[in-house]
Amino acid sequence: MMGRLVCGAAVGALLSACSGTVSDVRSASAPAAAQPATAAQTGASPEALLARMSIERKVAQLVQPDIGSITPADVREYRFGTILNGGNSGPYGNDKAPAADWLKLADEFWEASTAPLENGEPVIPAIWATDAVHGHANVPGATVFPHNIGLGATHDPDLIRRIGAATATEIEVTGLDWTFAPTIAVARDSRWGRTYESYSEDPALVTPLGAAMIEGLQGKAGTAGFLGQGKVAATAKHYFGDGGTSQGVDQGDVNGDLDKLMAIHAAPYPAAIGAGVASVMASFNSINGTKMHGNKPLLTDELRGKLGFEGVVVGDWNGHGQVTGCTNSNCAQSLLAGLDVYMVPEDWKALHASLVAQVKDGTIPMARLDEAVLRVLRMKKALGILDGEVKPSARPNGGKWNLLGSPEHRAIAREAVAKSQVILKNAGVLPLKPGARIEVAGTAADNIPQQSGGWSITWQGGGDLTAANFPGATSIWGGIAEAARTAGGTAVLAPTGSAAAASAAKPDIAIVVFGEEPYAEFVGDRKDLAFRDEEGLALLKAYKARGIPTVAVFLSGRPLWVNRELNAADAFVASWLPGSEGAGVADVLFGKTQPTGRLSFAWPKTCEGGATWREGGTLFERGYGLGFAAPRIASVPLDETCAALTNDSGAAWFANGRLASQVQAVADNALLPDLRGNGNGIVAAGIDRRAQEDARRITFGPGAKISFTGPDSGAAFRIAYQVLNRPAGPVTVTAGGKAVDITQGLSVAEGKGWREMVLTQACLGSTGGRLTFASAAPFAFQISEITRDEKAANVECSF
């Protein structure tokens, strides 16, 4: 059950029993008379407030729009219960807005939601939620902590509890109330683009670290400060199975025996609930084919019944729209399954109207509506929102800019960076010797956006971001330069490794910083674990050829196959995504801090990814990490063979807007020259991907099909494709006689940009010279390339 509040009730039951002030300290800074009068200030209980609400106002408590699609006037008219900012949504349309704008908009939303109502209905303040997944990192100047994969390497619950507390304070400074964190996924396939949001592949480690973060964000359940000043509502996400999808496909399917799946992927939730977590977010993924946003046995029977969760279940970004029979604007099924709050960024008006109509016509029982609304009201009660709370800027921490990215918070982040560093190899060059002449190479060395990763200022991170978007932050190079001076040595920045060639003084050692470019969610999904960017490898080899010892500092959101780099370096450090305090890396390199970081994920020996790489053994087991006195890895060179590196291209059937000369496209037996014509039920039109009309949009009428015929090589098919809107009916692919239903894969791909489909004998049975797509209902998708790949013939099919 959930933890206890000041009044002695469990948070969920708090919520039905408490009627007094939950947190006087949050609401004590301004006289009530100075604020818009609210029914909450009369001391009414959530139940009493509910009894005075119309259906329209009740439904509004369950509709959560994005700040990019609403105005304060909309909030005043509809009285939404909660609002959010997506990863790319910032105040006033600026995703790089300064902190003061966040607080200003928070006040505007507050004032709109608390404006007096003339019909006697209670005035209930709205609360604002954000994805503060590694600090309040959407806001310039906030402390950006290491992503969860790095925190998992610290194995330090107390540190993570302190990180949660610092994050909560910084959230309050900008006027927000609720964070969609922590992620307590148990990531089991590092090809998943959200692996860095997972503390570990081991639920036994995820469990205490997730609970510690919740306690840091909310306070300790049962104490006077719980959800008080400096605390915000937390969210355990994503319930459940997000880290166990087939092939690591984001929002994909999780298959297997339910009890076994829950033993792994739902294991962290009892501790999160015991820590008093205010909300749980439903996962995008399916469990054995059923989308979680419509899965009543798991959302209600398991989460509510067996696990005893009594707080708010919030949806993910339009996740309800993925439920069979639903759209983003119409989905009674999710509420009936156990969802309380719909995250509906843009289609809020239509969803509100459809839910109101469904309550009035009896599709949604009034009892179920009231149950969900009470949960929202009770969470607000726990936050003090219904007990005389004042507008965000008038709260004790509101607008205290000295707390945003404060020295104390940055010190915690620096400690976390140092404790997260995992030394994978050390041939005696670490710690760096005092007085050393050091050259620092690699474009990532002085690159704060890259070291911060995704969910940093913007959703995907990187891109056009610069150090100026992270005021107060320190790059890895900046930390090394300062540490070198302190140790009596020198450091030179040479991004391309060219400084030493022109320098009279040969460096004693080179530090090469390299790694993954930033990404988030499905954009980060990969087909294998091969690290392809060879900038770091080339630098390591160049220094080695000149007899200069090297330290590799590898930035990544997951363990990757880097055998080549490990062979070329004298020392190798897994630095993960350290965030804004790059000096923590230097603390370990120079020996100021002992290297205590240990892997929370096993490290791959081969590059294939998925379950297959474990069959050949891991290179480093979970828990591995060297101290300065430990021996390096075996001197025998690691195997540098990786078939995936040569699987990136093959014989092209369709590329650059044209079919190969020996390939034809046929739509229902009507030949389509270069895919430009019309067949029966098929329309193929040119579109631009990288160049003019280098891709095609293929539109199917009901029951239509299109076939590509070419040389019968028996190789796999690789198809670059994009789905803008999910199929309305079954879509199949056939090659050699066996029809395979690919509807689920195409549905998951909806709205996710260009992706790669790999079709092999594993699902098709055979891969002959004819590839046929058929759709039972109207559907359209886009393709830019179709190639045959001999080397991928035996891999899994994937989308």
PyMOL commands that set and color helices and strands:
alter all, ss='L'
color gray80, all
select helices_A, chain A and resi 11-17+24-27+32-34+39-42+46-51+55-60+72-78+91-93+99-113+148-154+157-173+195-197+203-218+242-244+246-248+258-265+269-274+292-294+296-306+319-322+332-337+348-360+366-382+392-394+401-403+407-420+448-452+467-469+476-486+499-502+521-524+535-545+563-568+583-589+612-615+643-646+673-675+743-748+761-764
alter helices_A, ss='H'
color red, helices_A
select strands_A, chain A and resi 63-64+82-85+127-130+178-179+235-239+253-254+279-282+286-287+290-291+312-314+342-343+422-426+437-441+490-494+509-515+550-555+571-576+603-604+618-620+651-655+658-659+664-667+670-671+678-679+682-687+695-700+705-709+716-722+731-734+739-741+755-759+770-775+779-789
alter strands_A, ss='S'
color yellow, strands_A
deselect
rebuild
show_as cartoon
